[in-house]
Structure formats: structure tokens, C-alpha cells
Amino acid sequence: MTWGDPNVIDIIYTDKDKEEHAVVLCILLATEPADTLSFKKQFEVKINRYVGYILSDEFKKEYKGCKPIIKFVTKFEPSNEIKETLNLTKNLLKKYNIDFLHEIKE
């Protein structure tokens, strides 16, 4: 599994093509994880870091009025177990008014 330091945001950009300005924070994962449990632990750390940043005063000041979106980008179709984790994440993030998307980039 190759993704960067879980405490670092991989990519962040603004998407002005959306109805409301959006700030997209990307999590990049190039290879399919061999171990789902390990994936879940690393993914949880990464998501917690992203949410912490989105809820911070720094984010609110820099991206005032922007809709936060966390996008999980993979080069593979996730297993059913990972899809379940992604769906749970999407539902949890709704509570914080954060959109969560998954995109497969080949």
C-alpha cells in the first residue's frame, strides 16, 4: 500500500466549477492493500487528520465559505470490505457537513 505520511494532506485544491466553491482534500492510494485491517487503521488516521484540519480555525480562515470535500482516489476497484469502510466514512462525515467521494483513476 503506498500512501504518504498519514499526518500529511496529500493534495488540496479549490474547485470553482462547483455551484458553491469547494475545497477538495485528496487521499491518494496507488496499490490495493493486501491487508484490510492495516488499511482500515491507516485510513482512520488519515481521515482523522483531514477532518481535524477541516474543523480547524486555520482552514476556516483560509477557505472561508468553501464546501469541504474529501476525495479518496485509487487506481483499483476496492474490495467489498473497503467499500463498506468508505460508505461508513461518507455517512460519518455528513455529520460535519463534509462530502466524501471515491474516484478510481486508472
ChimeraX commands (.cxc) that place a marker at each C-alpha (Angstrom):
marker #1 position 0.00,0.00,0.00 radius 0.5
marker #1 position 1.51,3.30,-0.96 radius 0.5
marker #1 position 0.19,6.48,0.50 radius 0.5
marker #1 position 2.15,9.19,2.14 radius 0.5
marker #1 position 2.55,10.13,5.75 radius 0.5
marker #1 position -0.89,9.79,7.40 radius 0.5
marker #1 position -0.37,13.13,9.12 radius 0.5
marker #1 position 0.09,14.99,5.84 radius 0.5
marker #1 position -2.62,16.10,3.41 radius 0.5
marker #1 position -1.69,14.62,0.03 radius 0.5
marker #1 position -3.28,17.25,-2.25 radius 0.5
marker #1 position -5.55,20.22,-1.61 radius 0.5
marker #1 position -7.17,22.43,-4.25 radius 0.5
marker #1 position -10.19,24.64,-4.78 radius 0.5
marker #1 position -12.84,23.62,-7.29 radius 0.5
marker #1 position -14.56,26.73,-8.60 radius 0.5
marker #1 position -16.57,24.75,-11.17 radius 0.5
marker #1 position -18.97,23.58,-8.47 radius 0.5
marker #1 position -22.12,25.57,-7.62 radius 0.5
marker #1 position -20.50,26.63,-4.38 radius 0.5
marker #1 position -16.75,26.95,-4.12 radius 0.5
marker #1 position -15.33,23.70,-2.84 radius 0.5
marker #1 position -12.06,22.79,-1.24 radius 0.5
marker #1 position -11.03,19.27,-2.17 radius 0.5
marker #1 position -8.58,17.37,0.00 radius 0.5
marker #1 position -7.36,14.21,-1.71 radius 0.5
marker #1 position -6.17,10.94,-0.23 radius 0.5
marker #1 position -4.17,9.02,-2.80 radius 0.5
marker #1 position -3.69,5.25,-2.76 radius 0.5
marker #1 position -1.86,3.69,-5.71 radius 0.5
marker #1 position -1.92,-0.01,-4.88 radius 0.5
marker #1 position -4.56,-2.28,-3.45 radius 0.5
marker #1 position -3.91,-3.09,0.20 radius 0.5
marker #1 position -3.04,-6.70,0.94 radius 0.5
marker #1 position -4.32,-6.42,4.49 radius 0.5
marker #1 position -7.74,-4.86,5.09 radius 0.5
marker #1 position -7.17,-4.40,8.82 radius 0.5
marker #1 position -3.95,-2.47,8.19 radius 0.5
marker #1 position -5.77,-0.38,5.57 radius 0.5
marker #1 position -8.58,0.48,7.98 radius 0.5
marker #1 position -6.13,1.62,10.66 radius 0.5
marker #1 position -4.12,3.82,8.28 radius 0.5
marker #1 position -7.28,5.15,6.63 radius 0.5
marker #1 position -8.74,6.10,10.02 radius 0.5
marker #1 position -5.58,8.04,10.93 radius 0.5
marker #1 position -5.63,9.80,7.55 radius 0.5
marker #1 position -9.35,10.69,7.76 radius 0.5
marker #1 position -8.97,11.95,11.33 radius 0.5
marker #1 position -6.10,14.21,10.23 radius 0.5
marker #1 position -8.14,15.61,7.34 radius 0.5
marker #1 position -11.24,16.21,9.48 radius 0.5
marker #1 position -9.12,17.83,12.18 radius 0.5
marker #1 position -7.71,20.24,9.62 radius 0.5
marker #1 position -11.14,21.00,8.10 radius 0.5
marker #1 position -12.55,21.79,11.55 radius 0.5
marker #1 position -9.56,23.99,12.47 radius 0.5
marker #1 position -9.57,27.78,12.62 radius 0.5
marker #1 position -6.74,27.77,10.06 radius 0.5
marker #1 position -8.94,26.03,7.47 radius 0.5
marker #1 position -11.97,28.21,8.23 radius 0.5
marker #1 position -9.86,31.35,7.80 radius 0.5
marker #1 position -8.07,30.27,4.62 radius 0.5
marker #1 position -11.11,28.71,2.89 radius 0.5
marker #1 position -13.92,30.83,4.32 radius 0.5
marker #1 position -17.25,29.95,2.74 radius 0.5
marker #1 position -15.92,26.93,0.85 radius 0.5
marker #1 position -17.52,23.49,0.98 radius 0.5
marker #1 position -15.02,20.85,2.19 radius 0.5
marker #1 position -14.78,17.63,0.20 radius 0.5
marker #1 position -12.51,14.69,0.98 radius 0.5
marker #1 position -11.81,12.63,-2.12 radius 0.5
marker #1 position -10.28,9.14,-1.89 radius 0.5
marker #1 position -8.50,8.39,-5.17 radius 0.5
marker #1 position -7.43,4.84,-6.00 radius 0.5
marker #1 position -6.07,3.01,-9.03 radius 0.5
marker #1 position -8.15,-0.08,-8.26 radius 0.5
marker #1 position -11.69,-1.20,-7.53 radius 0.5
marker #1 position -11.86,-1.60,-3.74 radius 0.5
marker #1 position -12.87,-4.87,-2.14 radius 0.5
marker #1 position -16.35,-5.12,-0.59 radius 0.5
marker #1 position -14.81,-4.71,2.86 radius 0.5
marker #1 position -13.10,-1.49,1.86 radius 0.5
marker #1 position -16.27,-0.24,0.14 radius 0.5
marker #1 position -18.09,-0.78,3.43 radius 0.5
marker #1 position -15.47,1.32,5.22 radius 0.5
marker #1 position -15.82,4.05,2.58 radius 0.5
marker #1 position -19.62,4.08,2.96 radius 0.5
marker #1 position -19.35,4.32,6.75 radius 0.5
marker #1 position -16.88,7.17,6.36 radius 0.5
marker #1 position -19.20,9.01,3.97 radius 0.5
marker #1 position -22.09,8.75,6.44 radius 0.5
marker #1 position -19.96,9.86,9.41 radius 0.5
marker #1 position -18.59,12.88,7.57 radius 0.5
marker #1 position -22.10,14.09,6.72 radius 0.5
marker #1 position -22.44,14.96,10.43 radius 0.5
marker #1 position -19.65,17.51,9.95 radius 0.5
marker #1 position -21.04,18.79,6.63 radius 0.5
marker #1 position -18.07,17.29,4.79 radius 0.5
marker #1 position -18.68,15.48,1.49 radius 0.5
marker #1 position -16.75,12.27,0.83 radius 0.5
marker #1 position -16.13,10.92,-2.65 radius 0.5
marker #1 position -14.31,7.91,-4.06 radius 0.5
marker #1 position -12.76,8.05,-7.51 radius 0.5
marker #1 position -10.94,5.37,-9.49 radius 0.5
marker #1 position -8.18,6.79,-11.70 radius 0.5
marker #1 position -6.57,4.27,-13.98 radius 0.5
marker link #1:1,2 radius 0.2
marker link #1:2,3 radius 0.2
marker link #1:3,4 radius 0.2
marker link #1:4,5 radius 0.2
marker link #1:5,6 radius 0.2
marker link #1:6,7 radius 0.2
marker link #1:7,8 radius 0.2
marker link #1:8,9 radius 0.2
marker link #1:9,10 radius 0.2
marker link #1:10,11 radius 0.2
marker link #1:11,12 radius 0.2
marker link #1:12,13 radius 0.2
marker link #1:13,14 radius 0.2
marker link #1:14,15 radius 0.2
marker link #1:15,16 radius 0.2
marker link #1:16,17 radius 0.2
marker link #1:17,18 radius 0.2
marker link #1:18,19 radius 0.2
marker link #1:19,20 radius 0.2
marker link #1:20,21 radius 0.2
marker link #1:21,22 radius 0.2
marker link #1:22,23 radius 0.2
marker link #1:23,24 radius 0.2
marker link #1:24,25 radius 0.2
marker link #1:25,26 radius 0.2
marker link #1:26,27 radius 0.2
marker link #1:27,28 radius 0.2
marker link #1:28,29 radius 0.2
marker link #1:29,30 radius 0.2
marker link #1:30,31 radius 0.2
marker link #1:31,32 radius 0.2
marker link #1:32,33 radius 0.2
marker link #1:33,34 radius 0.2
marker link #1:34,35 radius 0.2
marker link #1:35,36 radius 0.2
marker link #1:36,37 radius 0.2
marker link #1:37,38 radius 0.2
marker link #1:38,39 radius 0.2
marker link #1:39,40 radius 0.2
marker link #1:40,41 radius 0.2
marker link #1:41,42 radius 0.2
marker link #1:42,43 radius 0.2
marker link #1:43,44 radius 0.2
marker link #1:44,45 radius 0.2
marker link #1:45,46 radius 0.2
marker link #1:46,47 radius 0.2
marker link #1:47,48 radius 0.2
marker link #1:48,49 radius 0.2
marker link #1:49,50 radius 0.2
marker link #1:50,51 radius 0.2
marker link #1:51,52 radius 0.2
marker link #1:52,53 radius 0.2
marker link #1:53,54 radius 0.2
marker link #1:54,55 radius 0.2
marker link #1:55,56 radius 0.2
marker link #1:56,57 radius 0.2
marker link #1:57,58 radius 0.2
marker link #1:58,59 radius 0.2
marker link #1:59,60 radius 0.2
marker link #1:60,61 radius 0.2
marker link #1:61,62 radius 0.2
marker link #1:62,63 radius 0.2
marker link #1:63,64 radius 0.2
marker link #1:64,65 radius 0.2
marker link #1:65,66 radius 0.2
marker link #1:66,67 radius 0.2
marker link #1:67,68 radius 0.2
marker link #1:68,69 radius 0.2
marker link #1:69,70 radius 0.2
marker link #1:70,71 radius 0.2
marker link #1:71,72 radius 0.2
marker link #1:72,73 radius 0.2
marker link #1:73,74 radius 0.2
marker link #1:74,75 radius 0.2
marker link #1:75,76 radius 0.2
marker link #1:76,77 radius 0.2
marker link #1:77,78 radius 0.2
marker link #1:78,79 radius 0.2
marker link #1:79,80 radius 0.2
marker link #1:80,81 radius 0.2
marker link #1:81,82 radius 0.2
marker link #1:82,83 radius 0.2
marker link #1:83,84 radius 0.2
marker link #1:84,85 radius 0.2
marker link #1:85,86 radius 0.2
marker link #1:86,87 radius 0.2
marker link #1:87,88 radius 0.2
marker link #1:88,89 radius 0.2
marker link #1:89,90 radius 0.2
marker link #1:90,91 radius 0.2
marker link #1:91,92 radius 0.2
marker link #1:92,93 radius 0.2
marker link #1:93,94 radius 0.2
marker link #1:94,95 radius 0.2
marker link #1:95,96 radius 0.2
marker link #1:96,97 radius 0.2
marker link #1:97,98 radius 0.2
marker link #1:98,99 radius 0.2
marker link #1:99,100 radius 0.2
marker link #1:100,101 radius 0.2
marker link #1:101,102 radius 0.2
marker link #1:102,103 radius 0.2
marker link #1:103,104 radius 0.2
marker link #1:104,105 radius 0.2
marker link #1:105,106 radius 0.2
view
